[in-house]
Amino acid sequence: MRRTPNPAPVFAALGDELRLRLLERLASSGPLSITRLTSGTRVTRQAITKHLHVLASAGLVRCSRQGREQLWELTGEPLREARQQLDLIAHQWDRALQRLKAHLGEE
């Protein structure tokens, strides 16, 4: 299993509830404007923009212009890489637990 490039920014970006909700909305609705992302929330456009920039810095979203609007969309690769990193950690833990069980069984 390969190790991904530095996954820390992705995990840091995923560590905020609002950013997770933004990712969920983008995943279910496709590209959305900030206006649409703020619709139905108590969060300001300024706050949404700030969080989108954190997500963009981690490579989780990207922005494109369509006419006068900026549309934000989810990018899947960093999430796949984060998942690979978690799978690697889980595999290492499983192996460590197997070694511990074998060691305890020998005693």
C-alpha positions as CSV (number, residue, x, y, z in Angstrom):
1,M,0.0,0.0,0.0
2,R,1.5,3.3,-1.0
3,R,1.9,6.3,1.3
4,T,0.2,9.5,0.0
5,P,1.8,12.9,-0.1
6,N,1.4,14.9,3.0
7,P,-2.2,14.3,4.0
8,A,-2.2,16.6,7.0
9,P,-3.8,19.6,5.2
10,V,-6.7,17.4,4.1
11,F,-7.2,16.0,7.6
12,A,-7.0,19.5,9.1
13,A,-9.6,20.8,6.6
14,L,-11.9,17.9,7.4
15,G,-11.6,18.6,11.1
16,D,-14.3,21.3,11.0
17,E,-18.0,20.6,11.1
18,L,-19.0,23.4,8.7
19,R,-16.4,22.4,6.2
20,L,-17.7,18.8,6.3
21,R,-21.2,20.1,5.7
22,L,-20.0,22.2,2.7
23,L,-18.3,19.1,1.2
24,E,-21.5,17.1,1.8
25,R,-23.6,19.7,-0.1
26,L,-21.1,19.9,-2.9
27,A,-21.0,16.1,-3.2
28,S,-24.8,15.8,-3.3
29,S,-25.6,18.9,-5.4
30,G,-22.6,19.4,-7.7
31,P,-21.0,22.8,-8.2
32,L,-22.7,25.6,-6.2
33,S,-22.2,29.3,-5.8
34,I,-21.5,30.9,-2.4
35,T,-25.1,32.2,-2.5
36,R,-26.5,28.7,-2.9
37,L,-24.1,27.4,-0.2
38,T,-25.2,30.0,2.3
39,S,-28.9,29.6,1.5
40,G,-30.8,28.0,4.4
41,T,-27.9,28.5,6.9
42,R,-27.1,31.1,9.5
43,V,-23.6,31.4,8.2
44,T,-22.4,34.5,6.5
45,R,-21.1,34.6,2.9
46,Q,-17.8,35.8,4.4
47,A,-17.5,32.7,6.7
48,I,-18.5,30.3,3.9
49,T,-15.8,31.9,1.6
50,K,-13.2,31.6,4.3
51,H,-14.0,27.9,4.8
52,L,-14.0,27.3,1.0
53,H,-10.5,28.7,0.8
54,V,-9.3,26.4,3.5
55,L,-10.8,23.5,1.5
56,A,-9.3,24.8,-1.7
57,S,-5.9,25.0,0.0
58,A,-6.1,21.4,0.9
59,G,-7.2,20.6,-2.7
60,L,-10.6,19.4,-1.7
61,V,-12.6,21.9,-3.8
62,R,-11.9,24.2,-6.7
63,C,-13.5,27.3,-8.0
64,S,-14.5,28.1,-11.6
65,R,-16.2,31.1,-13.1
66,Q,-19.5,30.7,-15.0
67,G,-20.6,34.1,-16.2
68,R,-20.6,36.5,-13.2
69,E,-20.8,33.6,-10.6
70,Q,-18.0,31.6,-9.0
71,L,-19.0,28.0,-8.7
72,W,-17.3,25.7,-6.2
73,E,-17.0,22.0,-6.8
74,L,-15.7,19.0,-5.0
75,T,-12.4,17.4,-6.2
76,G,-12.3,13.7,-5.4
77,E,-8.6,12.9,-5.5
78,P,-7.5,14.3,-2.1
79,L,-10.3,12.4,-0.4
80,R,-9.3,9.2,-2.1
81,E,-5.7,9.8,-1.0
82,A,-6.9,10.5,2.6
83,R,-8.8,7.3,2.5
84,Q,-5.7,5.4,1.3
85,Q,-3.8,6.9,4.2
86,L,-6.5,5.7,6.7
87,D,-6.5,2.3,5.1
88,L,-2.7,2.1,5.5
89,I,-3.0,3.0,9.2
90,A,-5.8,0.5,9.7
91,H,-3.7,-2.2,8.1
92,Q,-0.7,-1.4,10.3
93,W,-2.9,-1.5,13.4
94,D,-4.3,-4.9,12.3
95,R,-0.8,-6.3,11.9
96,A,0.3,-4.9,15.3
97,L,-2.8,-6.5,17.0
98,Q,-2.1,-9.8,15.3
99,R,1.5,-9.7,16.6
100,L,0.3,-8.8,20.1
101,K,-2.2,-11.7,20.0
102,A,0.5,-14.1,18.8
103,H,2.8,-12.9,21.5
104,L,0.2,-13.3,24.3
105,G,-0.7,-16.7,22.9
106,E,2.9,-17.9,23.3
107,E,3.0,-17.0,27.0
